[in-house]
């Protein structure tokens, strides 16, 4: 879980507009996100609690229509 969060944090800080996107660099945040979703689906965890919180659920409900 911490490795996935670290990958997301590093990619959000270090990636910039000069990188080729989509490209190999796009794999890093995608794999980290898949790992977090998989961890949340395994059972009770911090990730599951965070993703099922009211703000995250609210954003999820309106994100498609935005």
MDAnalysis code that builds the backbone (N, CA, C; Angstrom):
import MDAnalysis as mda
import numpy as np

u = mda.Universe.empty(198, n_residues=66, atom_resindex=np.repeat(np.arange(66), 3), trajectory=True)
u.add_TopologyAttr("name", ["N", "CA", "C"] * 66)
u.add_TopologyAttr("resid", np.arange(1, 67))
u.add_TopologyAttr("resname", ["UNK", "UNK", "UNK", "UNK", "UNK", "UNK", "UNK", "UNK", "UNK", "UNK", "UNK", "UNK", "UNK", "UNK", "UNK", "UNK", "UNK", "UNK", "UNK", "UNK", "UNK", "UNK", "UNK", "UNK", "UNK", "UNK", "UNK", "UNK", "UNK", "UNK", "UNK", "UNK", "UNK", "UNK", "UNK", "UNK", "UNK", "UNK", "UNK", "UNK", "UNK", "UNK", "UNK", "UNK", "UNK", "UNK", "UNK", "UNK", "UNK", "UNK", "UNK", "UNK", "UNK", "UNK", "UNK", "UNK", "UNK", "UNK", "UNK", "UNK", "UNK", "UNK", "UNK", "UNK", "UNK", "UNK"])
u.atoms.positions = np.array([
    [0.822, -1.172, 0.000],
    [0.000, 0.000, 0.000],
    [0.876, 1.249, 0.000],
    [1.900, 1.263, 0.829],
    [2.751, 2.444, 0.911],
    [3.547, 2.661, -0.372],
    [3.923, 1.569, -1.025],
    [4.647, 1.702, -2.295],
    [3.758, 2.334, -3.356],
    [2.498, 1.938, -3.400],
    [1.570, 2.510, -4.381],
    [1.332, 3.990, -4.100],
    [1.145, 4.336, -2.831],
    [0.960, 5.747, -2.477],
    [2.206, 6.562, -2.796],
    [3.374, 5.987, -2.543],
    [4.625, 6.678, -2.846],
    [4.782, 6.896, -4.346],
    [4.448, 5.890, -5.148],
    [4.517, 6.037, -6.605],
    [3.585, 7.138, -7.101],
    [2.382, 7.202, -6.543],
    [1.453, 8.258, -6.941],
    [1.964, 9.632, -6.531],
    [2.512, 9.729, -5.337],
    [3.039, 11.006, -4.862],
    [4.222, 11.461, -5.708],
    [5.148, 10.562, -5.970],
    [6.326, 10.904, -6.775],
    [5.911, 11.289, -8.188],
    [4.988, 10.554, -8.769],
    [4.579, 10.880, -10.136],
    [3.840, 12.214, -10.193],
    [3.097, 12.548, -9.163],
    [2.391, 13.831, -9.184],
    [3.332, 15.002, -8.977],
    [4.460, 14.771, -8.317],
    [5.414, 15.854, -8.060],
    [6.459, 15.960, -9.172],
    [6.937, 14.844, -9.654],
    [8.060, 14.839, -10.594],
    [7.670, 14.909, -12.068],
    [6.467, 14.479, -12.411],
    [6.076, 14.514, -13.816],
    [5.797, 15.946, -14.229],
    [6.164, 16.289, -15.432],
    [5.960, 17.639, -15.939],
    [5.522, 17.573, -17.400],
    [5.182, 18.698, -17.957],
    [4.629, 18.736, -19.313],
    [5.644, 18.354, -20.388],
    [6.924, 18.321, -20.054],
    [7.938, 17.957, -21.037],
    [8.042, 16.464, -21.282],
    [7.422, 15.657, -20.436],
    [7.464, 14.206, -20.613],
    [6.467, 13.786, -21.682],
    [6.842, 12.786, -22.448],
    [5.941, 12.254, -23.477],
    [4.768, 11.567, -22.791],
    [3.574, 12.025, -23.090],
    [2.394, 11.444, -22.467],
    [1.319, 11.296, -23.519],
    [0.679, 10.195, -23.719],
    [0.927, 8.970, -22.983],
    [2.185, 8.283, -23.484],
    [2.802, 7.605, -22.628],
    [4.036, 6.917, -22.931],
    [4.367, 5.991, -21.779],
    [5.619, 5.637, -21.685],
    [6.031, 4.730, -20.616],
    [5.798, 5.316, -19.235],
    [5.889, 6.638, -19.127],
    [5.704, 7.264, -17.821],
    [4.263, 7.154, -17.325],
    [3.313, 6.975, -18.210],
    [1.907, 6.847, -17.817],
    [1.640, 5.528, -17.099],
    [2.508, 4.562, -17.273],
    [2.324, 3.259, -16.642],
    [2.460, 3.366, -15.123],
    [3.326, 4.232, -14.648],
    [3.610, 4.328, -13.209],
    [2.354, 4.688, -12.405],
    [1.686, 5.811, -12.692],
    [0.491, 6.108, -11.897],
    [-0.659, 5.127, -12.151],
    [-0.725, 4.550, -13.339],
    [-1.781, 3.570, -13.622],
    [-1.599, 2.309, -12.785],
    [-0.384, 1.809, -12.705],
    [-0.106, 0.610, -11.907],
    [-0.336, 0.898, -10.426],
    [0.074, 2.071, -9.965],
    [-0.131, 2.436, -8.566],
    [-1.618, 2.523, -8.236],
    [-2.407, 3.078, -9.136],
    [-3.842, 3.188, -8.919],
    [-4.501, 1.818, -8.915],
    [-4.107, 0.958, -9.829],
    [-4.645, -0.414, -9.856],
    [-4.311, -1.134, -8.552],
    [-3.099, -0.943, -8.053],
    [-2.695, -1.583, -6.797],
    [-3.551, -1.080, -5.636],
    [-3.805, 0.224, -5.568],
    [-4.628, 0.761, -4.487],
    [-6.063, 0.252, -4.562],
    [-6.614, 0.184, -5.762],
    [-7.976, -0.333, -5.918],
    [-8.031, -1.809, -5.537],
    [-7.030, -2.579, -5.919],
    [-6.983, -4.000, -5.573],
    [-6.863, -4.189, -4.064],
    [-6.038, -3.376, -3.424],
    [-5.887, -3.465, -1.969],
    [-7.202, -3.124, -1.288],
    [-7.900, -2.107, -1.781],
    [-9.181, -1.722, -1.206],
    [-10.247, -2.784, -1.362],
    [-10.138, -3.610, -2.382],
    [-11.114, -4.662, -2.613],
    [-10.884, -5.917, -1.802],
    [-9.757, -6.014, -1.120],
    [-9.442, -7.221, -0.367],
    [-10.191, -7.329, 0.952],
    [-10.613, -6.230, 1.492],
    [-11.320, -6.257, 2.772],
    [-11.079, -4.960, 3.515],
    [-11.411, -4.949, 4.785],
    [-11.249, -3.726, 5.573],
    [-9.783, -3.268, 5.587],
    [-9.583, -2.023, 5.188],
    [-8.240, -1.454, 5.194],
    [-8.351, 0.055, 5.199],
    [-7.233, 0.707, 5.370],
    [-7.189, 2.165, 5.339],
    [-7.597, 2.673, 3.971],
    [-7.143, 2.010, 2.929],
    [-7.472, 2.415, 1.559],
    [-8.973, 2.322, 1.332],
    [-9.564, 1.241, 1.767],
    [-11.013, 1.074, 1.590],
    [-11.782, 2.149, 2.344],
    [-11.349, 2.454, 3.553],
    [-12.001, 3.500, 4.331],
    [-11.888, 4.856, 3.662],
    [-10.726, 5.146, 3.105],
    [-10.520, 6.425, 2.424],
    [-11.365, 6.508, 1.160],
    [-11.345, 5.473, 0.349],
    [-12.078, 5.501, -0.913],
    [-13.592, 5.473, -0.722],
    [-14.067, 4.996, 0.426],
    [-15.505, 4.964, 0.673],
    [-15.971, 6.150, 1.513],
    [-15.083, 7.110, 1.774],
    [-15.475, 8.293, 2.532],
    [-16.377, 9.188, 1.688],
    [-17.147, 10.019, 2.355],
    [-18.137, 10.866, 1.686],
    [-17.551, 11.748, 0.583],
    [-16.414, 12.443, 0.809],
    [-15.884, 13.279, -0.276],
    [-15.490, 12.477, -1.523],
    [-14.858, 11.342, -1.336],
    [-14.432, 10.540, -2.480],
    [-15.630, 9.954, -3.218],
    [-16.637, 9.516, -2.482],
    [-17.839, 8.983, -3.120],
    [-18.561, 10.091, -3.878],
    [-18.610, 11.294, -3.305],
    [-19.250, 12.419, -3.979],
    [-18.573, 12.765, -5.293],
    [-17.247, 12.797, -5.290],
    [-16.504, 13.072, -6.521],
    [-16.740, 11.961, -7.530],
    [-16.780, 10.724, -7.062],
    [-17.030, 9.608, -7.965],
    [-18.401, 9.667, -8.618],
    [-19.384, 10.154, -7.881],
    [-20.737, 10.234, -8.440],
    [-20.871, 11.293, -9.523],
    [-20.113, 12.381, -9.414],
    [-20.251, 13.444, -10.412],
    [-19.156, 13.427, -11.464],
    [-18.142, 12.592, -11.293],
    [-16.986, 12.658, -12.185],
    [-17.323, 12.289, -13.631],
    [-18.186, 11.328, -13.842],
    [-18.494, 10.924, -15.217],
    [-19.213, 12.040, -15.956],
    [-20.150, 12.681, -15.297],
    [-20.915, 13.736, -15.964],
    [-20.090, 15.000, -16.179],
    [-19.058, 15.192, -15.379],
    [-18.192, 16.359, -15.589],
    [-17.379, 16.182, -16.848],
])
